[in-house]
Amino acid sequence: MYSWDDDTSGWLGAARYSYGDAGKDARDEAARRAAVRGPRTYERKAGPNEGMVDPRKRVETTSRNPLVVAVDVTGSMSQWPFEIFDRLPLLYNTLVQYREDLEILFAAIGDAGVDRWPLQVTDFAKGYDLEQQLGALYGEGGGGDAPESYGVFAWWMQHHVRVPNAERPFLIVFGDAPMHEKVPAGQLQKLVGYPPPQAKAKGFTGALLGWNQGDIDAVATWQQVAQTWDTWFLRRPTGRAGDEVDQQWTRALGRERVFRIDDEQRAVDYAMGIVARAWGRLGDFEQNMLARQDEKKVKSVAERIRRDGPRVLACPSCSARIPAEAFGRYACSYCGNTLEL
């Protein structure tokens, strides 16, 4: 398992990597708390910590750079919370260099028709607090094969999450299945509370505020979520390109936001790379990967992200426009900030 400290000497790649000064205070505090707690372990359990992951709650963060990581935990994907837990210090310690106010929320998605815990959601947290938050999730491993209840999670994101200071926050969804096209109102009422309390406030009707108390169109709800969140569906390497799963998620998010993972073991790297490129730090992230993996794998991941990942359209420091042809190391002509595209 990866550790919370800054020591990368045990990484197995040929290159060497050192974390930068940015985010060092947060990393040091996480490492201190981890040392007190002792070796990292992932507790095998019979269910989630229901008090921590109840989807009826509402969450808010004042971070300008929140990140939501959602994982389908049905069937063979039930082990993915562990895979992310293993790489959690790497995920946070790497990205907090690029945005020091980074906070992360985790979600586990199942099938509301058959699962006992079809939606589990943590709070936003940072540093070592993420250890407890992610550990509260449970990979139930149920599901009704396909489709799954991604639409319930989309509705929760739309109505239970507030990020008032974020401009274009990231939402990464790991999955391998289509979604139920319609979400029954009864399911939403049972799981998250529906319609929202504000639909009845001050004499307004649900219809006036966009809630009609009927079944929810899952694809349309994802389209609404994607207006606020930079949303990516990272698809596990199953099925064939252009199949039913790809088509439905393309309707929900757009073709460019459906990203098929080539190597399941590199799933977290793809997610980090997408964020790193959008934040103008892909070059640094490549060095990070080279210190952990062989050069061929790193080249494959980096090429995919450059070809299919997000484009950096504006300088993160001054918001100046970046030329479409800019590539590699680029210095902003207005503020001089160096980006790695």
ABEGO torsion letter per residue (X at the ends): XBBABABAAABABABBBBBBABGAAAAAAAAAAAAAAEBBBBBBBAEBBAAAABAABBBBBABABBBBBBBBABEAAAAAAAAAAAAAAAAAAAAAAABAABBBBBBBBBBAAABABABBBBBBBBEAAAAAAAAABBBAGBEAGOBBBAAAAAAAAAAABBBAABABBBBBBBBABBBBABBBAAAAAAAAEOBBAAAABGGBBAAAAGBAGBBBBAAAAAAAAAAABBBBBBBBBBEBBGBAAAAAAAAAAEAAABBBBABAAAAAAAAAAAAAAAAGAAAAAAAAAAAABBAAAAAAAAAAAAAABBBBABBAAAGBBBBAABBEBBBBAAAGBBBBX
